[in-house]
């Protein structure tokens, strides 16, 4: 990602491609903590609920697109939108 950021000839698509694996890892971690949160809530394990919620709050910062009105629990990241758009463009060029 640093290489893309420092490359003066890099395009937005290059940056999106460099960020895509990072975003994927963060989304998978977020989903795992959501499942842990639900399971802990079903067990009524208050400390585990709090621990999972704390992790969700931290990971939610990465999902938030800066709009303070958007709950962090919604997958509304502009980066996710850019990645999906980039995938669609690649698919259209291949087809």
C-alpha positions in Angstrom: 0.0 0.0 0.0 2.8 2.4 0.8 4.3 1.8 -2.7 1.0 2.7 -4.3 0.6 5.8 -2.1 4.1 7.1 -2.9 3.9 6.3 -6.7 3.0 9.5 -8.5 1.6 7.5 -11.4 -0.7 5.4 -9.3 -4.4 5.7 -9.9 -7.3 5.4 -7.5 -7.9 1.8 -8.7 -4.3 0.9 -7.7 -5.0 2.2 -4.2 -8.3 0.4 -3.9 -6.6 -2.8 -5.0 -3.9 -2.4 -2.4 -6.5 -1.7 0.3 -8.8 -4.6 -0.6 -7.0 -7.3 1.4 -6.9 -5.1 4.4 -10.6 -4.3 4.2 -11.4 -7.9 3.8 -9.5 -8.9 6.9 -11.2 -6.1 8.9 -14.6 -7.2 7.7 -14.0 -10.8 8.6 -12.8 -9.8 12.1 -15.9 -7.6 12.5 -18.2 -10.5 11.6 -16.4 -12.8 14.0 -16.8 -10.4 16.9 -20.5 -9.9 15.9 -21.0 -13.7 16.2 -19.0 -13.7 19.5 -21.2 -10.9 20.8 -24.4 -12.7 19.9 -23.2 -16.0 21.5 -22.1 -14.2 24.7 -25.5 -12.4 24.9 -27.3 -15.7 24.6 -25.2 -17.1 27.4 -25.8 -13.9 29.4 -22.0 -13.7 29.8 -21.7 -10.0 30.6 -17.9 -9.7 30.6 -17.7 -11.5 27.2 -20.5 -9.3 25.8 -18.6 -6.2 26.9 -15.3 -7.5 25.5 -16.9 -8.3 22.1 -18.6 -4.9 22.1 -15.4 -3.1 22.8 -13.8 -4.9 19.8 -16.8 -4.1 17.6 -16.5 -0.4 18.6 -12.8 -0.3 17.7 -13.4 -2.1 14.4 -16.4 0.0 13.7 -14.1 3.0 13.4 -12.7 1.5 10.3 -16.2 0.9 8.8 -17.5 4.4 9.5 -17.2 6.6 6.5 -16.9 9.7 8.6 -20.7 10.4 8.7 -21.3 10.6 12.4 -25.0 9.8 11.8 -24.1 6.4 10.4 -24.1 3.7 13.0 -20.8 1.7 13.0 -22.8 -1.5 12.9 -23.9 -0.8 9.3 -21.5 -1.8 6.5 -21.5 1.6 4.8 -17.9 2.4 4.2 -17.1 4.4 1.2 -14.0 2.2 0.7 -16.2 -0.9 0.5 -18.3 1.0 -2.1 -15.1 1.8 -4.1 -13.9 -1.8 -3.9 -17.2 -3.1 -5.2 -17.2 -0.5 -8.0 -13.7 -1.5 -8.9 -14.6 -5.2 -9.0 -17.6 -4.4 -11.2 -15.4 -2.4 -13.6 -12.9 -5.3 -13.8 -15.7 -7.7 -14.5 -17.0 -5.5 -17.3 -13.6 -5.2 -18.9 -13.1 -9.0 -18.8 -16.6 -9.7 -20.2 
